[in-house]
Every structure is written in structure tokens, then in C-alpha cells.
Amino acid sequence: MTTIKADTDSVTAVWFSILGGKFRIRLSQDDGPGRRIGEVLDDSGNVIGSAQDYTYGGKGFAVHTQPFGGYVPMEQVEFVY
């Protein structure tokens, strides 16, 4: 599994995050670090949630999906276009 999916169970999603799994984010607003908003995508490009980095001042993203919600450090973010 490269990314989580909308139907991934919560425990698996949390372990995915803890073990350094990548979250794919497609930005819909990019006004620089601390002012970015986007969508979280699965491996197939389906939107499974939202993300923004203003909560953490551009040092990471607040990710909101059905199976996972929380902080994701920049090292675990993969931007897609």
C-alpha cells in the first residue's frame, strides 16, 4: 500500500502514519507555506479527504480523511498535480 484509501480501517491508517507512510496532496490553493489548502488522494487519484498547513505554520499538514485525521509532517507529504 502506497497510500491509504477511504475504506482503510482506522488502526491501519494510524500505523501507516506512524511508520512514515506518504500522504498525496493536490493543492487547490498555494499561497506559500502556512497558507496552503488541498485534497488528499489515494493511489488511484480519488479524493479521500482534505488538508491544510495553516494550523502548523507550514511545518506540516492537518489531514482529514475518513480513516485518519491529524498532523502529517512535511517528510510524509507527496505533492501531486
N, C-alpha and C positions, 0 to 999 in steps of 0.2 A: 504494500500500500504506500503510494507516494503522498497522498493527502487523505484527509477524512472525507466522508460523504455525509449527506443529510441523514441517512439512516444508520450511521455508525453509532454503536451504543456509547453511552457517556463514559464508562470506565475505560474503554479502548481509546476514546478521544483524549481523555486526560493523560493516559500513558503515552499516547502519540506526542502530545505536547511536552511532557516531562522528558522524553527520550530524544527531543530535538527535531521532531518532525517539521516539515516545511508547510507553511500556510500560503496558498496562492492568493494574491490580492491584485485585483484590477482596479486601478484608481479611477474614480469618476470626478474627483476634484483634487488637484495637485497645486496647492499654493505654497509648497515648501514644507519642510519638517515642522510638525506641530499644527499643521493646517491641511492634512490630507484625509480624504474620505474615499472608501472603496467598497467593493464587493468581494466576498470570499468565494473562491471557485473550487470545485472538485477536479479530479483528473480529466473528466470529460468536458470541462468548461461550464458546467451547470452552476448557477448561483446558489450557494448554500447558506449565505449569511452576509453580514456587513462588518466593516472595520473602520476605525478612525484612530488617528495618532495624537489628537489634541489633548486627550486625558493624560498622556505620558510625555508631553512636551517634545514629541518627535523621536523619543528614545525607544519606542516600541509601539505596538498597536493594541487597542482594545478590540478583541474579536468577539462577535456574537453569532453563533450558529445554534442549531437545534441541539447537537450533542456536546458542544463546548462553548464556554464563554469565559473570557479572561484575558490576561496580559500575554502578549506574544512578543519576545524580543526581536529586534531587527535581524539578528542572525538567523531567525526562523521564518523570515518573510521572503517570499519569492514574488516579485512583481511580474505580472503578465499584461500583455497589451492586446 
